[in-house]
Amino acid sequence: MIKKLAYILFIALFACSCSNTKHLPDGELLYVGGNVTVKDSTIPRKERRALQLKLKEIIRPVPNKKFLGLRPKLFFYNLAGNVKKEKGFRHWLKYKMGEAPVLFSQVDLEYNRSLLQNFSENNGYFTTRTSADSTRKGKRAIANYVVTPGKQYKIKSVQFPTDSSAIGAAVGRTQRRSLLKVGKPYNLEVIKAERTRIDTRLKERGFFYMNADYLKVQVDSTVGKYEVDLIVKVKDEAPALAKKVYKINKIVIYPNYSLNVDTLKTAEKYNDFTIIGNEDLFKPRIWDRTLYFKKEDLYNRTDHNLSLNRLVNLGNFKFVKNQFQVADTIGNYLDAYYYLTPVPQKSIRVELLAKTNSANYTGSELKINWSHRNTFHGAEFLNISAFGGIEVQLGGKNNGFNVYRFGGEGSLTWPRFIAPFQIKSASGFVPRTNATIGYEFQNRQKLYSLQTFKGSFGYAWKENERKEHMLNITEITYARPSKVTDLYQEQVDLNPSLKNVIAKQLIFGPTYNYTYNTEMNKRKKNTFYYKGGIDFSGNIAGLLTGGDIKKGDTIKVFDIPFSQFIKIQNEFKHTFKFSKTSELKSRIIAGVAFAYGNSDEIPFSKQFFIGGTNSLRAFRSRALGPGTYDGSNEISQFIPDQSGDVKLEFNTEYRTKIYRFINGALFMDAGNIWLLNKDLNKPGSQFSKDFMKEIAVGVGAGLRFDFNFLVLRTDLAFPIRKPFLPNGQRWVIDEINLGSGPWRTNNLIFNLAIGYPF
C-alpha cells in the first residue's frame, strides 16, 4: 500500500513539474536560476563561500519560487488558463495565487556579469575577472557565472585634512570616530557611510550648506601589495557657502500663515523672536518652550529638527514649514523663518459605536466630543465629552438584565510641565500636563446602580519615538452603589464574592507607566513592545494615619475606608515578520496586586480578570479562575465576575493575508488568575508553587476583515486544558469532537470584536 502511494505521489509530482513548461510560448525557455562560482586559490575557502553567497543575491531576475522541488505559484498560474475577466476566481487564482513564468529571454547575461564585476571591485577585489554562460536542459535554462576575484585589498592608512581652514579643521576633528579603519578591507559602502557621517557632524557645527557630495575619499592603490591609502578631502568644486560656519540671526514666526491672506499685518518682538500676524492668537512664551534656536546660536541640525518636531507635536498646526536664508548683515548669519498654518480651534465629533463581548452582551454607545485647541492662547487642549449606551443579552441566562450607561468627561492638557519647580525636556516631543475629571452612571436593570466619579492630574512625556512615560501625581476614584435590589442581595447571600461589585470604593494615589515600542518600524523583522505600570493607592495616607485593618484601626474618608494597595503589571509583545503579509505575534502579561494597611483586599475595579475576546478566547469573559476554582458551580443568575490578585497570560497568533481585505489567524492562548490569600468560598484559588499546573489553554482560528477604517474580527476557539478539572484530567484534547452537538455547545466559543486582540 505504501509503495502504491509513493508511486502515485511520484507521478503527481512529475506531472506538475512537466506542466510548468508545457504552456511556455514557442521558442522560450523557463529560467530556473543562476549559479555563481568563485574560483581563486589565493583567498581562503571561507572567504570564497561568503563572497559567493553575496554575489548570488545580486543576479536578476529571480526565478519562480520553489517548494519541495516544485513551483506551485507557476502551477496555479498555468492552471487558471486564459483569463479574460479582471475579477472572479480564475483571475484571483492566476494573479494572486499564481505567478507568471520567468523566461530565459528576460535574463541579460552581460548585465549580470557587470553587476558581479562592480560588486567585487567595490568590496576591494580590484583584479576581479568575470565570465557568463548558460546551460540548457530541455525547456529549462540555467545561467552560469564564474568570478575570479584575486586577493582583497586592505586599508593601509587613512588621512584627514590638516590645513587650517574652517572646513578643513572641522573635517579633521571628525577623525576620532571614523568608520574607516586601518587593516579593514576596502569597501565602497563604508566609504559612502563615512561621507554621510562627516556631513552629519559638520551640520552639528554650523555648516548649514554642507553636503555629503562635497566630500571625496581618494584611493591610492600603489602604496603596497594589496593595500590602499584613503585620503579624505573636501572637493575643490564645493561651493563657498558650504565651507562657512553660520550662526542664527533673526528668528521670524508666522503663527497664522496662509497663502491666500496677507500675513504681513502686524509684527511684535518677543525676546529673540519676531512674530508676524499673531493678533493675540498665541501667547509669545510658547515659542520659548518650542523653538530651540536663539539669536547668536551656532546652527546645528539637532536643534533644527527638534524645533520642527515640537511644532508638529503641539497639535495646533495643520502645516509647518521652515526656511533658512543667508542674512543681509555682516558675518556668516542665517535668518530662520517658520510658517505655521493653524488647524480649526473648535471642533465637534459624534461617534456611534457598536459593542459586543464573549458574555453574549451586545449594544451600542453614542458619544459626543467637543474640543477647543489653544483654549487659553497657550496651545492648551480642552476636550469635553458625553456618552450614553445600552448593552443587552439577546439570549442566555442574563436575558432581561440590560445595562444602561451614561456619563461625561472633561480634560485639559497643557503643552508643558506645570510644577512648582522648573522642569526642562530636551526631547523633540512636547511634554504635557493632563487634568481629567469624569462621571459615569451605570444601571444594571433589576440588579443595582453604580455611580463612579474619577479625577486625575499628571504628566506625560516622551524621551524619543520609542520611550514614553506617564506619571499621574494622583488618580482618584469614588464608586457608590445605589438601588441594590432584593434579587441581587439574595445572590450575594449565595455567592459572597458578588458583594465586591457593589462595595463603596475610594481609591487615590499616584500611578506610573513606562512604554517602550519599536512596532512603528515596519521594515524590521523583529519588533518589540513593553508596557510596565505601578499603582500606589493610599500609601502616603496610610503611612500618615497608621491605618491597619488587621488591628481594627480602619481610617475612613467621607465615611468610606480608603483603599491601600500596590499593583504592578507588565505587558510584553513581540512580532516576527515572515513577509509583508504574514507574521507571528506573541504577548505575555504578568501582574500582581497586594493590599495592606487600611485594606485586606484589592478593590474590585483594580483586580485582574481573564478570558474574553482580547484574552483567553476559549473561555468566557471573567469566567475562568481563580486557580482551579470552578466558577460554573456558583449558584448565580448573573454574568461571571471572577477576579484575582495575580495574573499570568500568554498569547501567540499567526496572521496571514488570504484575499484582499480578508486575513486569517491561528492562535493559542494560555493563562490564569489567582488570589494571594486563601478564600474558603473558592477552594483552589490561592497562588502556590504549583501555579504552572493550573494554567488554562485554548486554541482556535479566526478571520479579520480589514476595511481600512476598522478591522472586524471573528474568532472561533475551544479549550484544550481546563484547570478546574481534577489533576491528571486537565488536558482535554482527546475529548475534542467537532461533530458532537453537546461538545460544541459546551466548548466552542465564538468571539466577535473590533480590532486585533493585541
Secondary structure, DSSP 8 states (H G I E B T S, - for coil): -HHHHHHHHHHHHHHHHHHHHHT--TT--EEEEEEEEE--TTS-HHHHHHHHHHHHTT-SS-----BTTB-HHHHHHHHH----SSSSHHHHIIIII-----BGGG--HHHHHHHHHHHHHHTT-TT-EEEEEEEEETTEEEEEEEEE-----EEEEEE---SSSHHHHHHHTTGGG-S--TTSB--HHHHHHHHHHHHHHHHTTT-TT--GGGEEEEEEEEEETTEEEEEEEE-TTS-GGGG---EEEEEEEETT--TTS---S-EEEETTEEEES-TTSS-THHHHHH----TT-B--HHHHHHHHHHHHHTS-EEEEEEEEEE-SSSSSEEEEEEEEEE--SEEEEEEEEEEE-TTSEEEEEEEEEEEEETTTSSS-EEEEEEEEEEEEESSSTTTT--EEEEEEEEEEEESS--SSS-----SSS--EEEEEEEEEEEEETTTEEEEEEEEEEEEEEESSSSEEEEEEEEEEEEEEEE---HHHHHHHHH-GGGGGTTS-EEEEEEEEEEEEE-TT-TT-SEEEEEEEEEEEESHHHHHHHT-BGGGTB--EETTEE---EEEEEEEEEEEEESSSSEEEEEEEEEEEEEE-TT-SS--GGGSB---STTS-TTS-TT-S-STT--GGGS--SS-----BSEEEEEEEEEEEEEETTEEEEEEEEEEEEEBSS--TTSTT-B--TTGGGG-EEEEEEEEEEE-SS-EEEEEEEEEEE-TTS-TT--B-GGG--TT-HHHHHHH-EEEEEES---
